[in-house]
Amino acid sequence: MIETWNSTDAGVLRLPSGRYVRGRGLRKGLPGGGVPDFGVYLLGKPPAQVAWDFTWLKWPDFRLPSDRGAAREVLRDAWERAGRERVEIACGGGRGRTGTALACLAVLDGVPAEDAVRYVRQNYDSHAVETPWQRRYVRRFTGPQSGNRS
């Protein structure tokens, strides 16, 4: 049996496919609801070690990923793993970079890129995806059947 996040836990986003992903701000500490099986940490420098499997994606605050090809691979892996594991996406505050990554996961899940920011703001955090370039990045992020433009 797959153990997933509880939809009522803090920061949990339900994607249209039924996958659940938890977004959070690392400065806020670990919320209730258990620990992830896999984390993606979006930071300008390597994160502190944790007791679960994780990937660090170099992504400075208020910016875009340093390596967009690597970001696409990491986010696709996180989306795939969310179908069978507890996955969390986190940055320092849990809004800008985390919201951008969650919106990209929504695109991978079939949400049209032009609607993904709105989807995340309605279902995760109304202030998610903080900058114009983060919103543009999501709009240009390609979905499951598209090429690698992101």
Secondary structure in CASP SS format (residue, H / E / C, confidence):
PFRMAT SS
TARGET T0000
AUTHOR 0000-0000-0000
METHOD secondary structure of the structure
MODEL  1
M C 1.00
I C 1.00
E C 1.00
T C 1.00
W C 1.00
N C 1.00
S C 1.00
T C 1.00
D C 1.00
A C 1.00
G C 1.00
V E 1.00
L E 1.00
R E 1.00
L C 1.00
P C 1.00
S C 1.00
G C 1.00
R C 1.00
Y E 1.00
V E 1.00
R E 1.00
G E 1.00
R E 1.00
G E 1.00
L H 1.00
R H 1.00
K H 1.00
G C 1.00
L C 1.00
P C 1.00
G C 1.00
G C 1.00
G C 1.00
V C 1.00
P C 1.00
D C 1.00
F E 1.00
G E 1.00
V E 1.00
Y E 1.00
L E 1.00
L E 1.00
G C 1.00
K C 1.00
P C 1.00
P C 1.00
A C 1.00
Q C 1.00
V C 1.00
A C 1.00
W C 1.00
D E 1.00
F E 1.00
T E 1.00
W E 1.00
L E 1.00
K E 1.00
W C 1.00
P C 1.00
D C 1.00
F C 1.00
R C 1.00
L C 1.00
P C 1.00
S C 1.00
D C 1.00
R H 1.00
G H 1.00
A H 1.00
A H 1.00
R H 1.00
E H 1.00
V H 1.00
L H 1.00
R H 1.00
D H 1.00
A H 1.00
W H 1.00
E H 1.00
R H 1.00
A C 1.00
G C 1.00
R C 1.00
E C 1.00
R C 1.00
V E 1.00
E E 1.00
I E 1.00
A E 1.00
C E 1.00
G C 1.00
G C 1.00
G C 1.00
R C 1.00
G H 1.00
R H 1.00
T H 1.00
G H 1.00
T H 1.00
A H 1.00
L H 1.00
A H 1.00
C H 1.00
L H 1.00
A H 1.00
V H 1.00
L H 1.00
D C 1.00
G C 1.00
V C 1.00
P C 1.00
A H 1.00
E H 1.00
D H 1.00
A H 1.00
V H 1.00
R H 1.00
Y H 1.00
V H 1.00
R H 1.00
Q H 1.00
N H 1.00
Y C 1.00
D C 1.00
S C 1.00
H C 1.00
A C 1.00
V C 1.00
E C 1.00
T C 1.00
P H 1.00
W H 1.00
Q H 1.00
R H 1.00
R H 1.00
Y H 1.00
V H 1.00
R H 1.00
R H 1.00
F C 1.00
T C 1.00
G C 1.00
P C 1.00
Q C 1.00
S C 1.00
G C 1.00
N C 1.00
R C 1.00
S C 1.00
END
